[in-house]
Every structure is written in C-alpha cells, then in structure tokens.
Amino acid sequence: MEREAAAGDLSAERRRRLLRRVDLTTPGLLGLPLAWLVIFFVVPIAIVAAYSFDVYSLFPGKHGFTLGAWRGFAHDPVYLRLFWKSVQMSLIVSTIIVVLAYPLAYYLALSGTKRKYILLLVLIAPFLTSYLLRVLAWKVILGDQGVVNSFLFWTGLRSPGNPISQLLYSRFAVMLVLGYIWLPFVALPIFVSLESLDRRLLEAATDLGASRLQAFRRVTLPLSTPGIVAAFLFVFIPTLGEFVTPSLVGGATGYMYGNQIVDLFGTGFPDWETGSVLAIFLLGVVTVLTVAFSRFLQPRQAAN
Amino acid sequence: MDIALSRNGARLLKAFFAFVVVFLYTPILILVVFSFNNSDVPSFPLSGFTLHWYREFITNSDLRGALETSAIIAALSSVGAVALGTVASIALARRNFKGKAPVSALLLSPLVIPYVVFGISLLLLFHTLGIPRSILTVVIGHIVISLPYTILVLLPRLQQIDVALEEAAYDLGAGRLQTFRLITLPLILPAVVSAYLIAFTTSFDEYAVASFVVGTRVTFPIYLYSALRFPNQLPQVIAVAVVVITISLLVVVAAEIGRRVAERRLGTLG
C-alpha cells in the first residue's frame, strides 16, 4: 500500500515537473512568432535598406556608405514623377470607390434589412476569389478583340477595323481594374463603423428638430469617419505599390512605381541599389501613413 | 418614419446596391459564358457550345503540376501561420507584458507592407544566405503574409471567451497546456478553422511575393500570369478560372455557414 502511494506521488511529481517544462510562459508563446518575423521580415528589409546606402552588396567590388543612390533618386525626375503619378492614380481609385462603397455600407447597416449579413457576403464574395482571375476577366472584356469591342462590331455600332483601343493597356484600364478589385473590400470597414452607430443618437437629433440630412451630416457622417479613413487606407496603401495589375492591363501609360521597382531588380538593366532606394522610399511613405492614421486602423475595425 | 432613411432613399440605395452587385458579378459571368464558347478568341458573336476547353485543361500536365505545387505551399504555410498566430494571440489576449503595443504592431505590420517591397527583401535575404529558391522559400514568405490575418481572426474570439472557464481548469489542477487542449482550443476551434481557410486561400492566390522567391516548380498564380501573356492559351485559362472561382465561392459560403452554426452552438458557452 505504502509503496504504491509513494509510486503514485512520484509519478504525480514527475508529471508536474513535465508540465512545468511544457508550460507556456509569455516568452514561450511569443518567441517563435516574433523570431519568425524578425528573421524573415525585419532583417530582409534591413538588408534592402543597407543595400540602398551601399553598405552591403551582393556584387564584388569596393563598397562603403554612400548617399549616391539616394541623391540620384532625389535628382532624377523620372522616379519622382512616376511616384507622383502612382500617388494620383491610387488617390483617384481610392476616393471613387470609398464614395461608391459608402452608400452600399449605409444601406446594409441602416436600412433595417433583415438579410444584411447575407447581402454583405454577396458583396464581399468576389473579393475572396482569385485576384489574377478577376484581372483576367477584364482583359477578356477590354481587349481590341474583346467582349466590349467585338460586341460593338457585331451590333454594327463600330466598324471592325476601328476598335476602341484605349480600353486595354492604359491608365484607365489599371484604375478600372483596381477599383473593381477593391470595391467589395472597402465597404467592410465602413459597414462596421455604421453598424456600431447608436441609433438613439439619430433619434435624439430628430427630436431636437434635425432633418434627415442634418442628422446625417452632423451625427452619422462624423461618427463613421474612422471607417471611412480605414477603408481609404486599406485601398490606397496596397494600390500605391501595385505592380501586378499594371503589368497585365497597363501597357506603357499604365506603368506604375511598383513596376519600376520590379524592373530595377529584373533581368533587363538591373540596378539593385537604386531599386532598394525606391523600395525603402515607398515603405517609408506607407509607414508614415500607417502610423499617422493608426488610431483608425485598430484590429477590431477589420476583425469582422 | 425611419430616421436613417426615407422610403424613397431606401429604394434608391437598394437599386444602387443591386447595380453594384451586377457590376461585380458580370465579369465573372462573362468568363463562365466564354468558357463554353467554341472559339479560340473570346469575342462576340458566340460560336456554339463546347466542353473542349475544360477537357484540354484537365489533360494539361503543366497546369495540374502548378495547382499541385500551390496546394502543397498553401497547406504548409497555413498550418505554420495558424500555429504561430494561435500562440501569439494567446499571449496578446491572456498575458500582460511590457511592450505589448509594439509587439502587436510588429505582428500585424505585414498587413501594410507593399508586397513588391517584401518580395525583393526576401529575395535579397535568400541570396545573402545562399538559400536556393524553392517551395520552401515561398512557404516562408506566405507564413509572414498570412500570420497577421490569423491573429485578426483568433484574437477577438479569445477575448470573447470567459477567462473564468480557464481559471476554473487551473483551480482543478490542470496545467496550462492541458487547459489549452481541453478548454481553450475547443472554444476557439471555429476561429481556428476560419483562420486556416483564410491563410490557405491567401497563399493559394498569392502572386506578388511568390514571383520573387519561387523556384523551378511554379505555383498556380505564376502559371496563370505567364499564361495571360499568351493569347492562344486564353480559352483554357478561362475554363480554369471558372472552376477556381466556383470552388472559392463555394468555400466562402460553406465557411460562413459553418462559422454561424458553430458559433450558435458555442454561443451558450462563450
């Protein structure tokens, strides 16, 4: 009896020790995810930054700290003009689709429709399907022999030798496709902010004599500003560095800043140093934007 | 009278909503129509019904190989991202420690990095370390990209669960690992499943980062991208597109239904 009890105690003791060993403390929990991000996210970016100052290079030769590539970037009108053009394109796309998405989110959140979550899913589902395949669809639609042009030939609205060729491979095509891709997604943060709106505030406004329009302008709109800002940044940030859509539907006029970065690391005339400068500059702009508006980008905004 | 919307306003918004839904789904429908069109070029007038393009892509071994590669990468990277995301979310939800704000900022920061910048950064890292590009290098990149998404799904769910349930388990003598396995994990399981699905689809569809670090075995998006540049493959690619879009729409709907059923069942506990 006694020996059995002792053995039981021993195994309990051992189990406790074993458990303590696999017990997950805070460093134990955070160690792996943080290490992963440091090694495969922070360090790589640091390498690019070092590359841009020529502190580090994969090519043989003499290297040392220099601002040469940065100076070249600042004085070369091509890169900055291209950056400004990309900013403009992203601004236009983001503004237009936020303006379009607001009434959609408003309808879902405030019209009292019972099927709002199903309708929200209908709206967002295209965003969850393949990105490249949605670009493909527009390539099929906009080409010289594509759906729009061939439809016009077929119905005789345009002669076959004379397609509307600006449809594809243009700045317009890039902006249309980017807008199409991001529109479902921007409705989400706006919907979240409108849905959490306390309707009693609107009742109070009406009781105090406000018209619907006044209540919207003085109550609803200001309270949904965080959603609007979040939605805007959720599109603006990824489209600013976009290179896939412009390379597929942009042609020469739709070429964006992101394409320039890819080309500088490409096989044609590689210039990794300048490419690193362009990349770090873009990252800097995005970081400043993110930090400046971080209070609008809380996780709960995107969680649902 | 409704304060948010007049009756006419509601009607107008409803019509606008319908219009946008039509705009969003028309390009997809056009792909469906032309995937059955018996012509080498997708253009009007339609020239008869065929299953030729579907048959062709099923027998296309390059395409099948690419789909397989993407499935492997997505399966590996989503398991990795969910595992890392789960431990990170538990730390963020249950522990108090110094520097919580910068730590969560770092964990979520891959959400906002331009993929072109991240792609070249990884490329330079692998060059520096002398690691040849392969399936593994893509998996590494995709785990970084998917990790914040898994945290965004798991963290709110963990915060919803009553901590008293876990404390009760400790009081009854369970270790932390045991508590996690017997109490926490079953309660967050629906969120784990949706995190996994999000990570999987993110990886399966990811082109930008993969294009920098992919090895000789191309992924499905990379195959698609190169096929998009050769018009003679277009009808086949359209047929693939229809299949992939249909499957992903079905997964989205199934995941949503599953999430609701699970949350309703767990709602009494949570």
Chai-1 contact restraints between the chains, C-beta under 6 A:
chainA,res_idxA,chainB,res_idxB,connection_type,confidence,min_distance_angstrom,max_distance_angstrom,comment,restraint_id
A,L19,B,G175,contact,1.0,0.0,6.0,A-B,restraint_1
A,V22,B,L177,contact,1.0,0.0,6.0,A-B,restraint_2
A,D23,B,R176,contact,1.0,0.0,6.0,A-B,restraint_3
A,L24,B,R176,contact,1.0,0.0,6.0,A-B,restraint_4
A,T26,B,A91,contact,1.0,0.0,6.0,A-B,restraint_5
A,T26,B,R95,contact,1.0,0.0,6.0,A-B,restraint_6
A,T26,B,F97,contact,1.0,0.0,6.0,A-B,restraint_7
A,L29,B,V87,contact,1.0,0.0,6.0,A-B,restraint_8
A,L29,B,I90,contact,1.0,0.0,6.0,A-B,restraint_9
A,L29,B,A91,contact,1.0,0.0,6.0,A-B,restraint_10
A,L30,B,A91,contact,1.0,0.0,6.0,A-B,restraint_11
A,L32,B,L84,contact,1.0,0.0,6.0,A-B,restraint_12
A,P33,B,L84,contact,1.0,0.0,6.0,A-B,restraint_13
A,P33,B,A88,contact,1.0,0.0,6.0,A-B,restraint_14
A,W36,B,L84,contact,1.0,0.0,6.0,A-B,restraint_15
A,F40,B,I140,contact,1.0,0.0,6.0,A-B,restraint_16
A,F40,B,V144,contact,1.0,0.0,6.0,A-B,restraint_17
A,F41,B,V144,contact,1.0,0.0,6.0,A-B,restraint_18
A,P44,B,S121,contact,1.0,0.0,6.0,A-B,restraint_19
A,P44,B,L122,contact,1.0,0.0,6.0,A-B,restraint_20
A,P44,B,L125,contact,1.0,0.0,6.0,A-B,restraint_21
A,I45,B,S121,contact,1.0,0.0,6.0,A-B,restraint_22
A,I47,B,L124,contact,1.0,0.0,6.0,A-B,restraint_23
A,I47,B,L125,contact,1.0,0.0,6.0,A-B,restraint_24
A,V48,B,S121,contact,1.0,0.0,6.0,A-B,restraint_25
A,V48,B,L124,contact,1.0,0.0,6.0,A-B,restraint_26
A,L58,B,H127,contact,1.0,0.0,6.0,A-B,restraint_27
A,P103,B,L13,contact,1.0,0.0,6.0,A-B,restraint_28
A,P103,B,F16,contact,1.0,0.0,6.0,A-B,restraint_29
A,L104,B,F17,contact,1.0,0.0,6.0,A-B,restraint_30
A,L104,B,V20,contact,1.0,0.0,6.0,A-B,restraint_31
A,Y107,B,L13,contact,1.0,0.0,6.0,A-B,restraint_32
A,Y107,B,F17,contact,1.0,0.0,6.0,A-B,restraint_33
A,L110,B,A4,contact,1.0,0.0,6.0,A-B,restraint_34
A,S111,B,L5,contact,1.0,0.0,6.0,A-B,restraint_35
A,S111,B,A10,contact,1.0,0.0,6.0,A-B,restraint_36
A,L121,B,E256,contact,1.0,0.0,6.0,A-B,restraint_37
A,A125,B,L249,contact,1.0,0.0,6.0,A-B,restraint_38
A,A125,B,V252,contact,1.0,0.0,6.0,A-B,restraint_39
A,P126,B,L24,contact,1.0,0.0,6.0,A-B,restraint_40
A,L128,B,V252,contact,1.0,0.0,6.0,A-B,restraint_41
A,T129,B,I245,contact,1.0,0.0,6.0,A-B,restraint_42
A,T129,B,S248,contact,1.0,0.0,6.0,A-B,restraint_43
A,S130,B,D205,contact,1.0,0.0,6.0,A-B,restraint_44
A,S130,B,V244,contact,1.0,0.0,6.0,A-B,restraint_45
A,Y131,B,D205,contact,1.0,0.0,6.0,A-B,restraint_46
A,L132,B,Y207,contact,1.0,0.0,6.0,A-B,restraint_47
A,L132,B,P221,contact,1.0,0.0,6.0,A-B,restraint_48
A,L132,B,L224,contact,1.0,0.0,6.0,A-B,restraint_49
A,L133,B,A241,contact,1.0,0.0,6.0,A-B,restraint_50
A,L133,B,I245,contact,1.0,0.0,6.0,A-B,restraint_51
A,L136,B,L228,contact,1.0,0.0,6.0,A-B,restraint_52
A,L136,B,A241,contact,1.0,0.0,6.0,A-B,restraint_53
A,A137,B,P27,contact,1.0,0.0,6.0,A-B,restraint_54
A,A137,B,L31,contact,1.0,0.0,6.0,A-B,restraint_55
A,V140,B,P42,contact,1.0,0.0,6.0,A-B,restraint_56
A,Q145,B,V41,contact,1.0,0.0,6.0,A-B,restraint_57
A,Q145,B,S43,contact,1.0,0.0,6.0,A-B,restraint_58
A,V147,B,I30,contact,1.0,0.0,6.0,A-B,restraint_59
A,S150,B,S43,contact,1.0,0.0,6.0,A-B,restraint_60
A,S150,B,F44,contact,1.0,0.0,6.0,A-B,restraint_61
A,F151,B,F44,contact,1.0,0.0,6.0,A-B,restraint_62
A,W154,B,F44,contact,1.0,0.0,6.0,A-B,restraint_63
A,W154,B,P45,contact,1.0,0.0,6.0,A-B,restraint_64
A,L202,B,I3,contact,1.0,0.0,6.0,A-B,restraint_65
A,T206,B,I3,contact,1.0,0.0,6.0,A-B,restraint_66
A,I237,B,V112,contact,1.0,0.0,6.0,A-B,restraint_67
A,G241,B,P114,contact,1.0,0.0,6.0,A-B,restraint_68
A,G241,B,V116,contact,1.0,0.0,6.0,A-B,restraint_69
A,F243,B,V116,contact,1.0,0.0,6.0,A-B,restraint_70
A,V244,B,Y207,contact,1.0,0.0,6.0,A-B,restraint_71
A,V244,B,A208,contact,1.0,0.0,6.0,A-B,restraint_72
A,L248,B,L228,contact,1.0,0.0,6.0,A-B,restraint_73
A,G258,B,V116,contact,1.0,0.0,6.0,A-B,restraint_74
A,I261,B,V116,contact,1.0,0.0,6.0,A-B,restraint_75
A,F265,B,I120,contact,1.0,0.0,6.0,A-B,restraint_76
A,A279,B,V117,contact,1.0,0.0,6.0,A-B,restraint_77
A,A279,B,I120,contact,1.0,0.0,6.0,A-B,restraint_78
A,L282,B,P114,contact,1.0,0.0,6.0,A-B,restraint_79
A,L283,B,V117,contact,1.0,0.0,6.0,A-B,restraint_80
A,V286,B,V112,contact,1.0,0.0,6.0,A-B,restraint_81
A,T290,B,V112,contact,1.0,0.0,6.0,A-B,restraint_82
A,P299,B,L152,contact,1.0,0.0,6.0,A-B,restraint_83
A,A302,B,L152,contact,1.0,0.0,6.0,A-B,restraint_84
A,A303,B,L152,contact,1.0,0.0,6.0,A-B,restraint_85
A,A303,B,P156,contact,1.0,0.0,6.0,A-B,restraint_86
